[in-house]
């Protein structure tokens, strides 16, 4: 017959679930990059809107230009926030 102590020795040997900790510097950097990206987005919109004659002259080139920029920025932020999952 096993003692109670030894029978529970292997119950908690599974992988631990931990909450990933992100460095404050990373969060501050992502926040600053987001602010710069927002400011740049507004400047790009104003540049397209400056010489346009209709909404389609502004919106279509703006979306074609900024959609890939935002996609890369979101992907980069996800990679940085994901952390090291070894």
PDB file of N, CA, C and O in Angstrom:
ATOM      1  N   UNK A   1       0.824  -1.170   0.000  1.00  0.00           N
ATOM      2  CA  UNK A   1       0.000   0.000   0.000  1.00  0.00           C
ATOM      3  C   UNK A   1       0.875   1.242   0.000  1.00  0.00           C
ATOM      4  O   UNK A   1       1.820   1.339   0.783  1.00  0.00           O
ATOM      5  N   UNK A   2       0.560   2.208  -0.890  1.00  0.00           N
ATOM      6  CA  UNK A   2       1.350   3.427  -0.988  1.00  0.00           C
ATOM      7  C   UNK A   2       0.937   4.407   0.098  1.00  0.00           C
ATOM      8  O   UNK A   2      -0.219   4.468   0.518  1.00  0.00           O
ATOM      9  N   UNK A   3       1.917   5.158   0.526  1.00  0.00           N
ATOM     10  CA  UNK A   3       1.577   6.219   1.472  1.00  0.00           C
ATOM     11  C   UNK A   3       0.933   7.367   0.717  1.00  0.00           C
ATOM     12  O   UNK A   3       1.110   7.499  -0.494  1.00  0.00           O
ATOM     13  N   UNK A   4       0.195   8.186   1.425  1.00  0.00           N
ATOM     14  CA  UNK A   4      -0.532   9.284   0.785  1.00  0.00           C
ATOM     15  C   UNK A   4       0.409  10.280   0.136  1.00  0.00           C
ATOM     16  O   UNK A   4       0.087  10.834  -0.916  1.00  0.00           O
ATOM     17  N   UNK A   5       1.541  10.516   0.726  1.00  0.00           N
ATOM     18  CA  UNK A   5       2.504  11.483   0.189  1.00  0.00           C
ATOM     19  C   UNK A   5       3.032  11.012  -1.161  1.00  0.00           C
ATOM     20  O   UNK A   5       3.090  11.805  -2.100  1.00  0.00           O
ATOM     21  N   UNK A   6       3.411   9.768  -1.281  1.00  0.00           N
ATOM     22  CA  UNK A   6       3.985   9.290  -2.534  1.00  0.00           C
ATOM     23  C   UNK A   6       2.942   9.095  -3.620  1.00  0.00           C
ATOM     24  O   UNK A   6       3.281   9.146  -4.802  1.00  0.00           O
ATOM     25  N   UNK A   7       1.672   8.873  -3.256  1.00  0.00           N
ATOM     26  CA  UNK A   7       0.654   8.664  -4.272  1.00  0.00           C
ATOM     27  C   UNK A   7       0.314   9.958  -5.010  1.00  0.00           C
ATOM     28  O   UNK A   7      -0.172   9.907  -6.140  1.00  0.00           O
ATOM     29  N   UNK A   8       0.559  11.113  -4.395  1.00  0.00           N
ATOM     30  CA  UNK A   8       0.269  12.396  -5.023  1.00  0.00           C
ATOM     31  C   UNK A   8       1.517  13.082  -5.573  1.00  0.00           C
ATOM     32  O   UNK A   8       1.450  14.235  -6.000  1.00  0.00           O
ATOM     33  N   UNK A   9       2.614  12.411  -5.568  1.00  0.00           N
ATOM     34  CA  UNK A   9       3.878  13.032  -5.977  1.00  0.00           C
ATOM     35  C   UNK A   9       3.889  13.384  -7.456  1.00  0.00           C
ATOM     36  O   UNK A   9       4.559  14.339  -7.849  1.00  0.00           O
ATOM     37  N   UNK A  10       3.171  12.645  -8.279  1.00  0.00           N
ATOM     38  CA  UNK A  10       3.230  12.859  -9.712  1.00  0.00           C
ATOM     39  C   UNK A  10       1.980  13.542 -10.278  1.00  0.00           C
ATOM     40  O   UNK A  10       1.827  13.631 -11.496  1.00  0.00           O
ATOM     41  N   UNK A  11       1.091  14.022  -9.414  1.00  0.00           N
ATOM     42  CA  UNK A  11      -0.137  14.647  -9.885  1.00  0.00           C
ATOM     43  C   UNK A  11       0.103  16.002 -10.550  1.00  0.00           C
ATOM     44  O   UNK A  11      -0.608  16.357 -11.490  1.00  0.00           O
ATOM     45  N   UNK A  12       1.067  16.745 -10.091  1.00  0.00           N
ATOM     46  CA  UNK A  12       1.301  18.109 -10.580  1.00  0.00           C
ATOM     47  C   UNK A  12       2.550  18.215 -11.437  1.00  0.00           C
ATOM     48  O   UNK A  12       3.275  19.207 -11.356  1.00  0.00           O
ATOM     49  N   UNK A  13       2.807  17.221 -12.242  1.00  0.00           N
ATOM     50  CA  UNK A  13       4.025  17.249 -13.047  1.00  0.00           C
ATOM     51  C   UNK A  13       3.786  17.729 -14.473  1.00  0.00           C
ATOM     52  O   UNK A  13       4.725  17.761 -15.268  1.00  0.00           O
ATOM     53  N   UNK A  14       2.557  18.103 -14.818  1.00  0.00           N
ATOM     54  CA  UNK A  14       2.245  18.574 -16.165  1.00  0.00           C
ATOM     55  C   UNK A  14       2.837  19.950 -16.422  1.00  0.00           C
ATOM     56  O   UNK A  14       3.375  20.583 -15.514  1.00  0.00           O
ATOM     57  N   UNK A  15       2.735  20.405 -17.652  1.00  0.00           N
ATOM     58  CA  UNK A  15       3.285  21.722 -17.970  1.00  0.00           C
ATOM     59  C   UNK A  15       2.519  22.817 -17.220  1.00  0.00           C
ATOM     60  O   UNK A  15       1.294  22.780 -17.110  1.00  0.00           O
ATOM     61  N   UNK A  16       3.259  23.768 -16.721  1.00  0.00           N
ATOM     62  CA  UNK A  16       2.647  24.876 -15.997  1.00  0.00           C
ATOM     63  C   UNK A  16       2.117  25.902 -16.976  1.00  0.00           C
ATOM     64  O   UNK A  16       2.738  26.184 -18.001  1.00  0.00           O
ATOM     65  N   UNK A  17       0.984  26.445 -16.655  1.00  0.00           N
ATOM     66  CA  UNK A  17       0.420  27.520 -17.453  1.00  0.00           C
ATOM     67  C   UNK A  17       0.857  28.832 -16.811  1.00  0.00           C
ATOM     68  O   UNK A  17       0.523  29.122 -15.662  1.00  0.00           O
ATOM     69  N   UNK A  18       1.595  29.600 -17.561  1.00  0.00           N
ATOM     70  CA  UNK A  18       2.076  30.866 -17.030  1.00  0.00           C
ATOM     71  C   UNK A  18       1.559  31.999 -17.888  1.00  0.00           C
ATOM     72  O   UNK A  18       1.383  31.849 -19.097  1.00  0.00           O
ATOM     73  N   UNK A  19       1.324  33.108 -17.269  1.00  0.00           N
ATOM     74  CA  UNK A  19       0.905  34.301 -17.990  1.00  0.00           C
ATOM     75  C   UNK A  19       2.165  34.991 -18.498  1.00  0.00           C
ATOM     76  O   UNK A  19       3.049  35.320 -17.707  1.00  0.00           O
ATOM     77  N   UNK A  20       2.259  35.213 -19.810  1.00  0.00           N
ATOM     78  CA  UNK A  20       3.486  35.835 -20.325  1.00  0.00           C
ATOM     79  C   UNK A  20       3.626  37.260 -19.804  1.00  0.00           C
ATOM     80  O   UNK A  20       2.668  38.032 -19.793  1.00  0.00           O
ATOM     81  N   UNK A  21       4.820  37.583 -19.381  1.00  0.00           N
ATOM     82  CA  UNK A  21       5.113  38.914 -18.872  1.00  0.00           C
ATOM     83  C   UNK A  21       5.833  39.681 -19.963  1.00  0.00           C
ATOM     84  O   UNK A  21       6.844  39.222 -20.494  1.00  0.00           O
ATOM     85  N   UNK A  22       5.315  40.834 -20.293  1.00  0.00           N
ATOM     86  CA  UNK A  22       5.911  41.657 -21.336  1.00  0.00           C
ATOM     87  C   UNK A  22       6.614  42.822 -20.659  1.00  0.00           C
ATOM     88  O   UNK A  22       6.055  43.470 -19.774  1.00  0.00           O
ATOM     89  N   UNK A  23       7.835  43.078 -21.080  1.00  0.00           N
ATOM     90  CA  UNK A  23       8.605  44.164 -20.487  1.00  0.00           C
ATOM     91  C   UNK A  23       7.928  45.507 -20.757  1.00  0.00           C
ATOM     92  O   UNK A  23       7.342  45.721 -21.818  1.00  0.00           O
ATOM     93  N   UNK A  24       8.020  46.402 -19.782  1.00  0.00           N
ATOM     94  CA  UNK A  24       7.413  47.726 -19.926  1.00  0.00           C
ATOM     95  C   UNK A  24       8.015  48.481 -21.095  1.00  0.00           C
ATOM     96  O   UNK A  24       7.318  49.243 -21.764  1.00  0.00           O
ATOM     97  N   UNK A  25       9.299  48.282 -21.349  1.00  0.00           N
ATOM     98  CA  UNK A  25       9.941  48.959 -22.482  1.00  0.00           C
ATOM     99  C   UNK A  25       9.291  48.554 -23.802  1.00  0.00           C
ATOM    100  O   UNK A  25       9.135  49.380 -24.701  1.00  0.00           O
ATOM    101  N   UNK A  26       8.917  47.299 -23.913  1.00  0.00           N
ATOM    102  CA  UNK A  26       8.266  46.819 -25.130  1.00  0.00           C
ATOM    103  C   UNK A  26       6.901  47.468 -25.297  1.00  0.00           C
ATOM    104  O   UNK A  26       6.544  47.893 -26.395  1.00  0.00           O
ATOM    105  N   UNK A  27       6.137  47.546 -24.214  1.00  0.00           N
ATOM    106  CA  UNK A  27       4.817  48.166 -24.288  1.00  0.00           C
ATOM    107  C   UNK A  27       4.912  49.644 -24.609  1.00  0.00           C
ATOM    108  O   UNK A  27       4.124  50.158 -25.404  1.00  0.00           O
ATOM    109  N   UNK A  28       5.868  50.336 -24.000  1.00  0.00           N
ATOM    110  CA  UNK A  28       6.056  51.762 -24.283  1.00  0.00           C
ATOM    111  C   UNK A  28       6.482  51.957 -25.732  1.00  0.00           C
ATOM    112  O   UNK A  28       5.995  52.869 -26.401  1.00  0.00           O
ATOM    113  N   UNK A  29       7.376  51.120 -26.218  1.00  0.00           N
ATOM    114  CA  UNK A  29       7.826  51.211 -27.607  1.00  0.00           C
ATOM    115  C   UNK A  29       6.707  50.972 -28.595  1.00  0.00           C
ATOM    116  O   UNK A  29       6.605  51.669 -29.605  1.00  0.00           O
ATOM    117  N   UNK A  30       5.857  49.982 -28.311  1.00  0.00           N
ATOM    118  CA  UNK A  30       4.723  49.706 -29.188  1.00  0.00           C
ATOM    119  C   UNK A  30       3.736  50.865 -29.142  1.00  0.00           C
ATOM    120  O   UNK A  30       3.155  51.226 -30.166  1.00  0.00           O
ATOM    121  N   UNK A  31       3.543  51.444 -27.976  1.00  0.00           N
ATOM    122  CA  UNK A  31       2.650  52.592 -27.849  1.00  0.00           C
ATOM    123  C   UNK A  31       3.142  53.795 -28.630  1.00  0.00           C
ATOM    124  O   UNK A  31       2.361  54.464 -29.306  1.00  0.00           O
ATOM    125  N   UNK A  32       4.426  54.069 -28.541  1.00  0.00           N
ATOM    126  CA  UNK A  32       5.015  55.183 -29.296  1.00  0.00           C
ATOM    127  C   UNK A  32       4.924  54.920 -30.792  1.00  0.00           C
ATOM    128  O   UNK A  32       4.613  55.824 -31.568  1.00  0.00           O
ATOM    129  N   UNK A  33       5.195  53.685 -31.195  1.00  0.00           N
ATOM    130  CA  UNK A  33       5.101  53.341 -32.618  1.00  0.00           C
ATOM    131  C   UNK A  33       3.669  53.495 -33.117  1.00  0.00           C
ATOM    132  O   UNK A  33       3.452  53.933 -34.247  1.00  0.00           O
ATOM    133  N   UNK A  34       2.688  53.139 -32.283  1.00  0.00           N
ATOM    134  CA  UNK A  34       1.287  53.287 -32.666  1.00  0.00           C
ATOM    135  C   UNK A  34       0.924  54.759 -32.860  1.00  0.00           C
ATOM    136  O   UNK A  34       0.223  55.110 -33.809  1.00  0.00           O
ATOM    137  N   UNK A  35       1.401  55.614 -31.961  1.00  0.00           N
ATOM    138  CA  UNK A  35       1.128  57.056 -32.091  1.00  0.00           C
ATOM    139  C   UNK A  35       1.764  57.608 -33.362  1.00  0.00           C
ATOM    140  O   UNK A  35       1.136  58.386 -34.081  1.00  0.00           O
ATOM    141  N   UNK A  36       2.996  57.214 -33.643  1.00  0.00           N
ATOM    142  CA  UNK A  36       3.681  57.665 -34.859  1.00  0.00           C
ATOM    143  C   UNK A  36       2.954  57.149 -36.100  1.00  0.00           C
ATOM    144  O   UNK A  36       2.820  57.873 -37.086  1.00  0.00           O
ATOM    145  N   UNK A  37       2.489  55.908 -36.054  1.00  0.00           N
ATOM    146  CA  UNK A  37       1.751  55.347 -37.186  1.00  0.00           C
ATOM    147  C   UNK A  37       0.435  56.082 -37.410  1.00  0.00           C
ATOM    148  O   UNK A  37       0.051  56.327 -38.554  1.00  0.00           O
ATOM    149  N   UNK A  38      -0.253  56.432 -36.340  1.00  0.00           N
ATOM    150  CA  UNK A  38      -1.497  57.203 -36.480  1.00  0.00           C
ATOM    151  C   UNK A  38      -1.206  58.580 -37.101  1.00  0.00           C
ATOM    152  O   UNK A  38      -1.918  59.013 -38.007  1.00  0.00           O
ATOM    153  N   UNK A  39      -0.178  59.253 -36.621  1.00  0.00           N
ATOM    154  CA  UNK A  39       0.191  60.559 -37.157  1.00  0.00           C
ATOM    155  C   UNK A  39       0.567  60.439 -38.635  1.00  0.00           C
ATOM    156  O   UNK A  39       0.152  61.265 -39.448  1.00  0.00           O
ATOM    157  N   UNK A  40       1.341  59.429 -38.982  1.00  0.00           N
ATOM    158  CA  UNK A  40       1.708  59.199 -40.375  1.00  0.00           C
ATOM    159  C   UNK A  40       0.513  58.881 -41.248  1.00  0.00           C
ATOM    160  O   UNK A  40       0.457  59.298 -42.405  1.00  0.00           O
ATOM    161  N   UNK A  41      -0.441  58.147 -40.708  1.00  0.00           N
ATOM    162  CA  UNK A  41      -1.647  57.816 -41.457  1.00  0.00           C
ATOM    163  C   UNK A  41      -2.436  59.077 -41.799  1.00  0.00           C
ATOM    164  O   UNK A  41      -2.929  59.228 -42.917  1.00  0.00           O
ATOM    165  N   UNK A  42      -2.547  59.977 -40.826  1.00  0.00           N
ATOM    166  CA  UNK A  42      -3.246  61.248 -41.069  1.00  0.00           C
ATOM    167  C   UNK A  42      -2.511  62.076 -42.120  1.00  0.00           C
ATOM    168  O   UNK A  42      -3.141  62.675 -42.991  1.00  0.00           O
ATOM    169  N   UNK A  43      -1.183  62.110 -42.040  1.00  0.00           N
ATOM    170  CA  UNK A  43      -0.405  62.871 -43.030  1.00  0.00           C
ATOM    171  C   UNK A  43      -0.554  62.292 -44.436  1.00  0.00           C
ATOM    172  O   UNK A  43      -0.656  63.039 -45.408  1.00  0.00           O
ATOM    173  N   UNK A  44      -0.567  60.970 -44.543  1.00  0.00           N
ATOM    174  CA  UNK A  44      -0.744  60.337 -45.853  1.00  0.00           C
ATOM    175  C   UNK A  44      -2.134  60.642 -46.401  1.00  0.00           C
ATOM    176  O   UNK A  44      -2.285  60.925 -47.590  1.00  0.00           O
ATOM    177  N   UNK A  45      -3.150  60.585 -45.542  1.00  0.00           N
ATOM    178  CA  UNK A  45      -4.499  60.912 -46.003  1.00  0.00           C
ATOM    179  C   UNK A  45      -4.572  62.355 -46.495  1.00  0.00           C
ATOM    180  O   UNK A  45      -5.171  62.629 -47.535  1.00  0.00           O
ATOM    181  N   UNK A  46      -3.962  63.279 -45.748  1.00  0.00           N
ATOM    182  CA  UNK A  46      -3.968  64.682 -46.173  1.00  0.00           C
ATOM    183  C   UNK A  46      -3.228  64.874 -47.493  1.00  0.00           C
ATOM    184  O   UNK A  46      -3.631  65.692 -48.320  1.00  0.00           O
ATOM    185  N   UNK A  47      -2.148  64.123 -47.690  1.00  0.00           N
ATOM    186  CA  UNK A  47      -1.409  64.230 -48.946  1.00  0.00           C
ATOM    187  C   UNK A  47      -2.251  63.765 -50.125  1.00  0.00           C
ATOM    188  O   UNK A  47      -2.236  64.398 -51.181  1.00  0.00           O
ATOM    189  N   UNK A  48      -2.988  62.666 -49.962  1.00  0.00           N
ATOM    190  CA  UNK A  48      -3.853  62.200 -51.043  1.00  0.00           C
ATOM    191  C   UNK A  48      -5.052  63.126 -51.241  1.00  0.00           C
ATOM    192  O   UNK A  48      -5.509  63.309 -52.369  1.00  0.00           O
ATOM    193  N   UNK A  49      -5.559  63.700 -50.176  1.00  0.00           N
ATOM    194  CA  UNK A  49      -6.752  64.536 -50.255  1.00  0.00           C
ATOM    195  C   UNK A  49      -6.458  65.931 -50.807  1.00  0.00           C
ATOM    196  O   UNK A  49      -7.360  66.617 -51.287  1.00  0.00           O
ATOM    197  N   UNK A  50      -5.217  66.336 -50.737  1.00  0.00           N
ATOM    198  CA  UNK A  50      -4.839  67.689 -51.153  1.00  0.00           C
ATOM    199  C   UNK A  50      -5.161  67.972 -52.620  1.00  0.00           C
ATOM    200  O   UNK A  50      -5.637  69.060 -52.944  1.00  0.00           O
ATOM    201  N   UNK A  51      -4.914  67.023 -53.498  1.00  0.00           N
ATOM    202  CA  UNK A  51      -5.090  67.248 -54.935  1.00  0.00           C
ATOM    203  C   UNK A  51      -6.189  66.385 -55.549  1.00  0.00           C
ATOM    204  O   UNK A  51      -6.225  66.212 -56.767  1.00  0.00           O
ATOM    205  N   UNK A  52      -7.078  65.846 -54.732  1.00  0.00           N
ATOM    206  CA  UNK A  52      -8.105  64.977 -55.290  1.00  0.00           C
ATOM    207  C   UNK A  52      -9.368  65.775 -55.607  1.00  0.00           C
ATOM    208  O   UNK A  52      -9.621  66.836 -55.038  1.00  0.00           O
ATOM    209  N   UNK A  53     -10.143  65.228 -56.530  1.00  0.00           N
ATOM    210  CA  UNK A  53     -11.372  65.880 -56.960  1.00  0.00           C
ATOM    211  C   UNK A  53     -12.612  65.134 -56.500  1.00  0.00           C
ATOM    212  O   UNK A  53     -13.719  65.666 -56.582  1.00  0.00           O
ATOM    213  N   UNK A  54     -12.443  63.909 -56.017  1.00  0.00           N
ATOM    214  CA  UNK A  54     -13.586  63.132 -55.548  1.00  0.00           C
ATOM    215  C   UNK A  54     -13.125  62.227 -54.406  1.00  0.00           C
ATOM    216  O   UNK A  54     -11.931  62.093 -54.137  1.00  0.00           O
ATOM    217  N   UNK A  55     -14.095  61.618 -53.750  1.00  0.00           N
ATOM    218  CA  UNK A  55     -13.768  60.727 -52.636  1.00  0.00           C
ATOM    219  C   UNK A  55     -12.984  59.501 -53.111  1.00  0.00           C
ATOM    220  O   UNK A  55     -12.086  59.027 -52.415  1.00  0.00           O
ATOM    221  N   UNK A  56     -13.324  58.995 -54.286  1.00  0.00           N
ATOM    222  CA  UNK A  56     -12.617  57.815 -54.777  1.00  0.00           C
ATOM    223  C   UNK A  56     -11.166  58.127 -55.140  1.00  0.00           C
ATOM    224  O   UNK A  56     -10.307  57.247 -55.095  1.00  0.00           O
ATOM    225  N   UNK A  57     -10.896  59.395 -55.503  1.00  0.00           N
ATOM    226  CA  UNK A  57      -9.508  59.792 -55.765  1.00  0.00           C
ATOM    227  C   UNK A  57      -8.675  59.813 -54.488  1.00  0.00           C
ATOM    228  O   UNK A  57      -7.448  59.733 -54.539  1.00  0.00           O
ATOM    229  N   UNK A  58      -9.338  59.919 -53.360  1.00  0.00           N
ATOM    230  CA  UNK A  58      -8.631  59.954 -52.078  1.00  0.00           C
ATOM    231  C   UNK A  58      -8.595  58.589 -51.421  1.00  0.00           C
ATOM    232  O   UNK A  58      -7.531  58.123 -51.015  1.00  0.00           O
ATOM    233  N   UNK A  59      -9.737  57.947 -51.314  1.00  0.00           N
ATOM    234  CA  UNK A  59      -9.845  56.750 -50.490  1.00  0.00           C
ATOM    235  C   UNK A  59      -9.136  55.548 -51.101  1.00  0.00           C
ATOM    236  O   UNK A  59      -8.432  54.829 -50.392  1.00  0.00           O
ATOM    237  N   UNK A  60      -9.305  55.317 -52.391  1.00  0.00           N
ATOM    238  CA  UNK A  60      -8.709  54.135 -53.013  1.00  0.00           C
ATOM    239  C   UNK A  60      -7.181  54.128 -52.893  1.00  0.00           C
ATOM    240  O   UNK A  60      -6.629  53.133 -52.423  1.00  0.00           O
ATOM    241  N   UNK A  61      -6.468  55.194 -53.297  1.00  0.00           N
ATOM    242  CA  UNK A  61      -5.009  55.146 -53.135  1.00  0.00           C
ATOM    243  C   UNK A  61      -4.568  55.126 -51.669  1.00  0.00           C
ATOM    244  O   UNK A  61      -3.536  54.547 -51.329  1.00  0.00           O
ATOM    245  N   UNK A  62      -5.364  55.765 -50.807  1.00  0.00           N
ATOM    246  CA  UNK A  62      -5.040  55.762 -49.381  1.00  0.00           C
ATOM    247  C   UNK A  62      -5.097  54.344 -48.817  1.00  0.00           C
ATOM    248  O   UNK A  62      -4.186  53.918 -48.107  1.00  0.00           O
ATOM    249  N   UNK A  63      -6.153  53.625 -49.128  1.00  0.00           N
ATOM    250  CA  UNK A  63      -6.287  52.256 -48.626  1.00  0.00           C
ATOM    251  C   UNK A  63      -5.216  51.353 -49.224  1.00  0.00           C
ATOM    252  O   UNK A  63      -4.640  50.523 -48.519  1.00  0.00           O
ATOM    253  N   UNK A  64      -4.948  51.507 -50.512  1.00  0.00           N
ATOM    254  CA  UNK A  64      -3.913  50.692 -51.155  1.00  0.00           C
ATOM    255  C   UNK A  64      -2.544  50.957 -50.540  1.00  0.00           C
ATOM    256  O   UNK A  64      -1.717  50.049 -50.446  1.00  0.00           O
ATOM    257  N   UNK A  65      -2.305  52.186 -50.126  1.00  0.00           N
ATOM    258  CA  UNK A  65      -1.016  52.538 -49.530  1.00  0.00           C
ATOM    259  C   UNK A  65      -0.924  52.123 -48.068  1.00  0.00           C
ATOM    260  O   UNK A  65       0.089  51.562 -47.650  1.00  0.00           O
ATOM    261  N   UNK A  66      -1.955  52.387 -47.293  1.00  0.00           N
ATOM    262  CA  UNK A  66      -1.852  52.217 -45.849  1.00  0.00           C
ATOM    263  C   UNK A  66      -2.232  50.826 -45.346  1.00  0.00           C
ATOM    264  O   UNK A  66      -1.794  50.442 -44.262  1.00  0.00           O
ATOM    265  N   UNK A  67      -3.011  50.074 -46.074  1.00  0.00           N
ATOM    266  CA  UNK A  67      -3.401  48.740 -45.605  1.00  0.00           C
ATOM    267  C   UNK A  67      -2.183  47.829 -45.382  1.00  0.00           C
ATOM    268  O   UNK A  67      -2.111  47.169 -44.345  1.00  0.00           O
ATOM    269  N   UNK A  68      -1.232  47.772 -46.312  1.00  0.00           N
ATOM    270  CA  UNK A  68      -0.057  46.927 -46.041  1.00  0.00           C
ATOM    271  C   UNK A  68       0.791  47.447 -44.872  1.00  0.00           C
ATOM    272  O   UNK A  68       1.379  46.661 -44.129  1.00  0.00           O
ATOM    273  N   UNK A  69       0.849  48.764 -44.718  1.00  0.00           N
ATOM    274  CA  UNK A  69       1.622  49.329 -43.610  1.00  0.00           C
ATOM    275  C   UNK A  69       1.009  48.913 -42.278  1.00  0.00           C
ATOM    276  O   UNK A  69       1.723  48.491 -41.368  1.00  0.00           O
ATOM    277  N   UNK A  70      -0.307  49.030 -42.163  1.00  0.00           N
ATOM    278  CA  UNK A  70      -0.980  48.631 -40.928  1.00  0.00           C
ATOM    279  C   UNK A  70      -0.890  47.131 -40.706  1.00  0.00           C
ATOM    280  O   UNK A  70      -0.752  46.685 -39.567  1.00  0.00           O
ATOM    281  N   UNK A  71      -0.967  46.343 -41.773  1.00  0.00           N
ATOM    282  CA  UNK A  71      -0.865  44.882 -41.630  1.00  0.00           C
ATOM    283  C   UNK A  71       0.498  44.480 -41.074  1.00  0.00           C
ATOM    284  O   UNK A  71       0.588  43.624 -40.195  1.00  0.00           O
ATOM    285  N   UNK A  72       1.548  45.097 -41.586  1.00  0.00           N
ATOM    286  CA  UNK A  72       2.900  44.800 -41.093  1.00  0.00           C
ATOM    287  C   UNK A  72       3.051  45.272 -39.647  1.00  0.00           C
ATOM    288  O   UNK A  72       3.657  44.577 -38.832  1.00  0.00           O
ATOM    289  N   UNK A  73       2.506  46.445 -39.321  1.00  0.00           N
ATOM    290  CA  UNK A  73       2.606  46.968 -37.958  1.00  0.00           C
ATOM    291  C   UNK A  73       1.870  46.072 -36.966  1.00  0.00           C
ATOM    292  O   UNK A  73       2.374  45.820 -35.871  1.00  0.00           O
ATOM    293  N   UNK A  74       0.699  45.593 -37.329  1.00  0.00           N
ATOM    294  CA  UNK A  74      -0.056  44.710 -36.439  1.00  0.00           C
ATOM    295  C   UNK A  74       0.661  43.375 -36.280  1.00  0.00           C
ATOM    296  O   UNK A  74       0.728  42.834 -35.177  1.00  0.00           O
ATOM    297  N   UNK A  75       1.191  42.846 -37.365  1.00  0.00           N
ATOM    298  CA  UNK A  75       1.930  41.583 -37.282  1.00  0.00           C
ATOM    299  C   UNK A  75       3.171  41.727 -36.404  1.00  0.00           C
ATOM    300  O   UNK A  75       3.478  40.836 -35.611  1.00  0.00           O
ATOM    301  N   UNK A  76       3.877  42.831 -36.539  1.00  0.00           N
ATOM    302  CA  UNK A  76       5.073  43.062 -35.722  1.00  0.00           C
ATOM    303  C   UNK A  76       4.712  43.204 -34.248  1.00  0.00           C
ATOM    304  O   UNK A  76       5.413  42.675 -33.385  1.00  0.00           O
ATOM    305  N   UNK A  77       3.633  43.909 -33.953  1.00  0.00           N
ATOM    306  CA  UNK A  77       3.207  44.065 -32.557  1.00  0.00           C
ATOM    307  C   UNK A  77       2.809  42.718 -31.954  1.00  0.00           C
ATOM    308  O   UNK A  77       3.109  42.443 -30.792  1.00  0.00           O
ATOM    309  N   UNK A  78       2.137  41.886 -32.739  1.00  0.00           N
ATOM    310  CA  UNK A  78       1.757  40.558 -32.234  1.00  0.00           C
ATOM    311  C   UNK A  78       2.986  39.713 -31.931  1.00  0.00           C
ATOM    312  O   UNK A  78       3.016  38.992 -30.933  1.00  0.00           O
ATOM    313  N   UNK A  79       3.996  39.799 -32.787  1.00  0.00           N
ATOM    314  CA  UNK A  79       5.221  39.033 -32.547  1.00  0.00           C
ATOM    315  C   UNK A  79       5.913  39.532 -31.285  1.00  0.00           C
ATOM    316  O   UNK A  79       6.387  38.733 -30.477  1.00  0.00           O
ATOM    317  N   UNK A  80       5.971  40.846 -31.113  1.00  0.00           N
ATOM    318  CA  UNK A  80       6.631  41.389 -29.928  1.00  0.00           C
ATOM    319  C   UNK A  80       5.863  41.077 -28.646  1.00  0.00           C
ATOM    320  O   UNK A  80       6.470  40.800 -27.611  1.00  0.00           O
ATOM    321  N   UNK A  81       4.548  41.120 -28.709  1.00  0.00           N
ATOM    322  CA  UNK A  81       3.741  40.860 -27.525  1.00  0.00           C
ATOM    323  C   UNK A  81       3.640  39.376 -27.194  1.00  0.00           C
ATOM    324  O   UNK A  81       3.399  39.016 -26.042  1.00  0.00           O
ATOM    325  N   UNK A  82       3.819  38.523 -28.178  1.00  0.00           N
ATOM    326  CA  UNK A  82       3.726  37.094 -27.959  1.00  0.00           C
ATOM    327  C   UNK A  82       4.841  36.626 -27.050  1.00  0.00           C
ATOM    328  O   UNK A  82       4.629  35.745 -26.216  1.00  0.00           O
ATOM    329  N   UNK A  83       6.017  37.192 -27.193  1.00  0.00           N
ATOM    330  CA  UNK A  83       7.133  36.826 -26.341  1.00  0.00           C
ATOM    331  C   UNK A  83       7.783  35.537 -26.770  1.00  0.00           C
ATOM    332  O   UNK A  83       7.543  35.033 -27.867  1.00  0.00           O
ATOM    333  N   UNK A  84       8.610  35.009 -25.889  1.00  0.00           N
ATOM    334  CA  UNK A  84       9.363  33.791 -26.177  1.00  0.00           C
ATOM    335  C   UNK A  84       8.604  32.598 -25.609  1.00  0.00           C
ATOM    336  O   UNK A  84       8.524  32.428 -24.392  1.00  0.00           O
ATOM    337  N   UNK A  85       8.054  31.781 -26.483  1.00  0.00           N
ATOM    338  CA  UNK A  85       7.297  30.595 -26.047  1.00  0.00           C
ATOM    339  C   UNK A  85       8.078  29.332 -26.350  1.00  0.00           C
ATOM    340  O   UNK A  85       7.753  28.606 -27.289  1.00  0.00           O
ATOM    341  N   UNK A  86       9.055  29.078 -25.599  1.00  0.00           N
ATOM    342  CA  UNK A  86       9.857  27.867 -25.796  1.00  0.00           C
ATOM    343  C   UNK A  86       9.244  26.689 -25.113  1.00  0.00           C
ATOM    344  O   UNK A  86       9.789  25.586 -25.176  1.00  0.00           O
TER     345      UNK A  86
END
